[in-house]
Amino acid sequence: MDYDYDALVALAAVVREGRFDAAAKSLNVTQSAVSQRIKHLEESVGSVLVVRGRPCVPTEAGLQFCRHVEQVSLLQHELSERINAMSGGSDSSEATIRISVNNDSLATWFPSVIKRAAGELKVRFDILPADQEDTEQNLVSGEALAVVTANDQPVQGCRRISLGSMDYFAVSSPEFYNAHFVEGVTLAALAKAPCLAFDRSDTIQDQWMNLCFGEAAKSPTHLVPSYEGYVACCLNGTAWGLVPGMAGLPLIENGQLIELIPDRPVKVALHWKTSTQSSEVLRRLGDIVSEEAMRQLQPDDFRLF
């Protein structure tokens, strides 16, 4: 079936912007034109592609079309680069890459990837943040073309690059430590002391307790889905939590945080996953991700699968 690419671009814009009026503005067309294009596309496909609302969200079929548009955009960008190189001209076009990256990486080592890729590959990023255990779902669903994930299991049709590990240290403020662990850090004390989690799927605090005690206590938990907010709650004595060593070790060294049990970090291995049919731009982005990870993360098995 032949598809109207103006309609596909309109669909991707609505999904990206979340609203028909914002999508129309980004495409420099009327809102009516966007609505008509998507209506005709849905009629030709025989399926609803976007659920109207605030924000508008794609259906499963709509996601597949959006992913196709992004891949075509990357291929067009690569073709433009090659043609301009052959003619000796310069290419000012930029492609947008939608990827999913865990929040702790976004707050620590991944910004160097963004800076390098923006300059070397001439791309813009549309990043979907999530916990490291959840980013892979964005790859499977088609919302992202590539992800940084803690899941090392293979995904059909995708390649995986092991990046290295982030060490997470269990910490609290000195005031919190003195209030809750005056007799030592035990499972009984942890069961009463408030802790922090990124969201309901975050299990790293249980991983740390299992590492230290062989089992986990059910602690009263605050859900703080923000890296900055999470660290701030550790610093101000709201609760104890696990922070990446890149941020936590300087705070431990200057006395702002106390490590609950010294030298017992949780190691979280990270991986880069993308489709085996990905474009040259995504392949080159994977190289940059690997290089920056090797420079900044804890050594691990840097292997390609």
Beta strands, then each sheet from edge to edge (+ up, - down):
strand 1: 50-51
strand 2: 57-58
strand 3: 95-102
strand 4: 123-130
strand 5: 146-149
strand 6: 158-172
strand 7: 195-197
strand 8: 221-223
strand 9: 241-244
strand 10: 258-259
strand 11: 266-275
sheet 1: 1+ 2-
sheet 2: 4+ 3+ 5+ 11- 6+ 9-
sheet 3: 4+ 3+ 5+ 11- 6+ 10-
sheet 4: 7+ 8+
end
